[in-house]
């Protein structure tokens, strides 16, 4: 069936040598290697630099794995089936450059390709340079005029450092001057793990803010230190429109509407009208 899908949908395959050449151009081009197998398979061994993205999640939460829509996406599994079916979905969703690794991980290893084990931490591009440039503060009493969370809005509402305000990370440059008019005021930035807040601190420093620090380890370190947190959208400095809630997060009626949409799919598997903007047109 996977071979038939590959033929009918025009799935492109790359050889281990093709993939090696793509990896060599990573500094000049956006290359994303997604391993669509299980967590256990990925941990046992995967293409060096590949990100674990089980097929269903790679399709339903693609923006969590692929930041640039025009990036070259290469999917890897143990052979054919999972990479081909994931590739088929991504192509239907409009991603222009999608391919599957011919022969999967085994072919890559037989060709002498580098392999890693475990689940390496995914560090955002530019984080190491930002980390070296910004000052950190340990969990504890924070001496700051402003404590600012740059988490996604739903994560902020679930839990944040007491007194922290929220500002959408992607609009920080646009909103900073209005919300933080005093560039000499002490500011502590937070997020779940300290990664995005470090990048945000570097951004504020480039904008001329002189007393910016980052909560070391973010909210997780704060909780691990036995400190209490605050819940709810308590201090929104921006419109919380950065997250589209899933149907099961919007209540029973929304979930029933979603299931009704799936049940009404045409016999060819295509819905004439997507349930919500940007949704794939197939079940």
N, C-alpha and C positions, 0 to 999 in steps of 0.2 A: 504493500500500500504506500509506503514511504517513497519507493521508487516511482510509483505512478504519480504521486503528488509532486515530486521533484520535476518530472517530465511535463506535467500539465501546467504547473505554475512557473516553469522556467527557472527553477532554483539554480543559482550559480555555485559551483564548487571551486575551492582553492586547494592546491596541494600543500604539503608541509613546506616546500621550498617557496611557494607563493606567500605563505603566511610569514615565513622568516623575512622575506623582503619587505613585507608590510611593517613588521615589527621594527626593522631597521629605519623606516621612515617616520617613526612615531614622533620625533621631534619636529617634523615639518607638516605632518598630516594627522587628522583625528582618526585614530584606530581604536576600536573597542573589541576585545575578545571576551565573549561570554561563554562560560561553561554551564550548559543547561542540564547537567546531571544532578543527582541527589547530593546532599551535603556530605554524606559519608564517602561517596565516590570522589568528590572534589577534594576532600581532606586527604584521601589516600594518595592522590597525585593528579596534577593538572598542568596544562601548558603554563609555563612561567609568565606571569603578568596577567593571566586570565582572571576575570572576576566571576565569582559564583552567582549565577542568576538562573534558578530553576525555571524551565520553560514557561510554565504558567505565569510566574511572576514577571519574567522578561516581557511577556505580552501585556499583562494587565497593569504593570507599574513600570513601563519602559523608561519613563523620564527619571526614574531613580538609578538607572544604569547607563543611559545614553544621554549625555548632556547636549550633544550637537547632532541635529537631525541628519545632516549630510555626512556624518562620520561613516567610515567603512566598518561595518559590523561583521565579525566572523564568529559563527556559532560552533561550539565543540561539544560532542557527546562521545559515547563509546563506539560509535560507528556511523549510523545513518539516521535512524528514526527520529530521535528527539531533536536533533539539530535541523533536520529538514522541515519538520512540522512547525517548529518555532520560526524558522526562516519564512515559511509560507505565510504565517500570520503577520509578521513584521512587514513583509512586502505588501500585503493587503492593506496594512495601516499606512502605507505611503512612504516607508523608509527606502531611500533610493539606492543604497549600496549595501546589500545583504548577501552573505555567502555562508556556506557550510564547509567545514574542514573535511575533505575527502578522506575516508578511512578513520576519522576521529582521533582520539588520543593515542591509540595504538600505532597508527601510521606516523604520527608526530614523533613518538619515541623511537620507532624503527629508523626514522630519518635522522636521529641524533638530536632532536629538538630538546631544549632545556625544560625540565620539569620541576615543579615545586610541590611541597606537601603542606598540609595544615590549612588554616584559614587566615592568611595574612591580613593585617589591618590595612584598610584602604585609606590612604592619606591623600587629601585633596591636593591638586597641583598648586604649587606655590606655598604650601603650608610650612615647609621646613624653613624657608627664607623668612616668612612672617614670624614664625616661632622665635627665630634668633633676634628679631628686631623689636619685639614687644615685651613689655614687662608683665609678669604674672603675680597673682596674689593667692595665697593658700585659703582653703575653706575656713571660714571663721568670721568674726565681726568685720564688716566691710566699710572702710572709710571712703565714702564716695558720695558726691552730690546726686549722681544718677547711677542706678544699676539697670542695665539694658540687656534684655534677652533678644537674641537673633535666631532663636529656634523657629521651626514652622509654627504657625499659630495654634494648631491642635496640640502640639507637644507642649507649648507654653501653657495652654489652658489645663492640661493634665497635671502639670507640676512645674514650679519654678521657684527660684530663690525669693524669699519674702521681700516684697517691696519692688521687685523688678518690673519695669515697664517692657512693652513689646513693640518692636519695629521690624517690618518685613526686611529681611536681609537683602533682597534684590533691589530694594528701593532706598537703601541706606544713603547712598550718595545724593539722591534727590531730596530726601527728607531731613538729612542731618542738620542743615543750617537752621531750619525752622524749629526743630525739636530740641536742638542743642546749640543755642546761640552763643554760649560762652565757651570759647575754645580753651580756656584755662581751667575750667571746672573739672574736678576729678570724676572720671567715668570708669565703671567696671562692667565689662561685657561678659555675658554668659551664654551658654547653650548646653545641650545635653552632655557633650563630652569634651568641649573645649576646642574642637576643630574649627567650626564655622566662626566662633567668637574670636579666634586668633586671626583669621583672615579679615574679619570685620574691623578688628583693632588696627591692623595694618592699613586698612582703607581710611579709617578716621585719622590716623597719623599722617597719611599723605594729604588729607584735607586740612591739616594744620592744627589738629587737636593734640595738646601737649601733655596731658595727664591721663592717658588711657591705659588701663590695665585689663588683664584677662583672668577670670576665675580659673585657676589651674584644675584641669580635669572636669570642669563644668558641673552640672547638676548632679551627675553620678558621683563625683568625688564629694560634693556637698552632703549628699545622702549617706555615703559611706562613712563620713566623719560624724554621723549621728545628729546632724543638724536638721531642723524642721523645714518643710517647704510649704508653699502656698499653692492653692488650686483655683482654677477659674480664670476667665479673661478679665483680670482685675484692673489692668492699666494698659489699654490698647492705644498706641500712638499712631496707628495706621489701620487701614481697612483689612480685616482678616479674610482676604479673598485669595490667599496663596494656596489653599488646599481645597480640593473637591472631595467632599465626604462620600464615602462608598455607601451603597444602598442600605447595607445592614447597619450603618452608623446613623442613618436618618430616620429610623423607626420602622415599625411593622408595615405601614402603608407603603413606604418607599420600597421596601423589600418585596412586597406583594406585587407592586407595579413592575419591578424588574423581572420577577418570575413570569408575570403575565406577558411581558415583552418577549422573553425567551420562548414561551409556549406558542406565541403567535408567529414565530419565524416561518418564512416560506419553506416549501419542501426542498429548495436548493440551498437552504441554510443561510439565506440572505434576508435581513430585515429591510423593508422599504424605507423605514425611518429610524435612525439611531435613537436609543433611549435618552441620551444626553449628548451635548456637543462634544465632538472629538472621540466619541465611542466608536470602536470598530463596528462595521456593518454586518459582521457575521458572529454567530454564537460561539 
